[in-house]
Amino acid sequence: FQRKSPLLTIGVSLRVGVTDPKMADDDTGTVRQPTSMKEFHARMANLVKSSHFESFMAIFILANCAVMGVQAQLVLDRKTNRGVDGLEQVWTTIFVAELIFRVYAMGWRKFMPCMGAKAPSGSWWNLTDALIVIVTCVIPSWILPLVGSGGLDILRVLTVLRTLRLIRVFRVLRTEFFKDVCTLLRGMVDSMRMLFWTCLVIAVLTYIFAIFGVVLISPVLRDAYSEALSSASSTEFDIKELADLEEMFGGMTQFMFTLTQVLTLDSWTGFVRIVLKYCPTAWIFFYAYVALAVLVLMNIVTAVLVDKALTNSQKDADEVIAQKQIDKENSLKHFRTVFQALDTDGSGSLTHEEFSAGCLNEEVGKHLLALEIEPANCEEIFQLLDTGDGILTLDEFFDGLQRMEGMATAKDMFRLRQTTEHILKSLHTGSSGDGRVTCCCQAADNAKLADFGPSDDAISRRLDAVLAALVANNAALVATNEKVDMCLRQGTREPWVETTAI
């Protein structure tokens, strides 16, 4: 029994639109009759939290960032464009309207992360996003033009800061298709702290080597430059060469910048060979710097960043598992609401009569339809969910409907195959005449014959008919097992199994 539409789409219909007085509140479990205003508020909350809404806003953010390239060129050329200005008003209106919807649906406390322990926890990201909208949309587009015409450059610079909202697009990209992109972006964001300490260590190391260089190498080069200027035999090429070296090694700042060039391995051997002409032992200095800064430090930084990326990838997998658990808990909450509506006697279990009556009830039937349970299928679904005791518990109701949702998984196929193999083995033993089925039938036959006498062979004929039916079902189960085995080999997820009832 398979179903193909997502089961979690019932969230809105279960949380809002409940008009039956017997329906319980999701949060408190108490019986209430929701007002239309609360229903509208709940609908808005589900809307702004949905992935479709996030994707819709991500499209506008990306389009706005694309237009910012034109705005940057206009800032450089000190020009204006009516089309770009009109689009700016459109972006501002859309983003402000979105912020108003989010504040109304989520509550203003969600935008205040420092409200205290007793208040609902706010989000720093919500606060940052709201500030970006106010500072980069409302102030430059609506407030500053009312104050005066000055400050046009400041207006456009504030508008460009809106690109910070691109961080919000990352949440939309957290799908399987953009998994690699999310890994790169997550690694870049999480490496900011590591990058800061790396820059600090490199700066300290470069500063220390620059001190040694200014003391050991710079005086030699300066003396050679002074001697070349005072000597009549010096060529113009030698003087220019030494002047370039003086510019590169003539002070702490110049020496540190030169060592930064050595750190990036940017054509550093060219000027180092010239330095060796005037200071032959300088190779020891540069060799030590390259060994420590380039070969050791930079490779350590690379290794740490790779390890952090792998750790973040594992965190993403853990977050996916945690999100599935949260979705399961939310889904269970909605199922509990429907279950309580069906459980009219409050016993904590559903009988066949309660389940059938719930299917006939108009209000409860709406929520069962949201679970894709039609009144015509109630009898079949109850038999599928029932484990044999004639009642349904909440766990049986939840787990059973969860398994019906979607297509069959490989685990379900394997379980079906194992079950059919066990049945086939039992039937094969019974049909061979030396197993439990035959023994039971013979024992029953003997007992009945002893009661009714040797002339009455009705029981014997009935047992023969049972054995014939078992043999017939044996053949049907063999065919079923072959189909399941073929589906597993082909990797299909929709096996069509046809068999007779045992």
Secondary structure, 3 states (H helix, E strand, C coil): CCCCCCHHHHHHHHHCCCCCCCCECCCCCCECCCCHHHHHHHHHHHHHHCHHHHHHHHHHHHHHHHHHHHHHHHHHHCCCCHHHHHHHHHHHHHHHHHHHHHHHHHCHHHHCCCCCCCCCCCCHHHHHHHHHHHHHHHHHHHHHHHHCCCCHHHHHHHHHHHHHHHHHHHHHCCCCCCHHHHHHHHHHHHCHHHHHHHHHHHHHHHHHHHHHHHHHCHHHHHHHHHHHHHCCCCCHHHHHHHHHHHHHHCCHHHHHHHHHHHHCCCCHHHHHHHHHHHCCCHHHHHHHHHHHHHHHHHHHHHHHHHHHHHHHHHHHHHHHHHHHHHHHHHHHHHHHHHHHHHCCCCCCEEEHHHHHHHHHCHHHHHHHHHCCCCHHHHHHHHHHHCCCCCEEEHHHHHHHHHHHCCCCCHHHHHHHHHHHHHHHHHHHHHHCCCCHHHHHHHHHHHHHHHHHCCCCCHHHHHHHHHHHHHHHHHHHHHHHHHHHHHHHHHCCCCCCCCCCCC
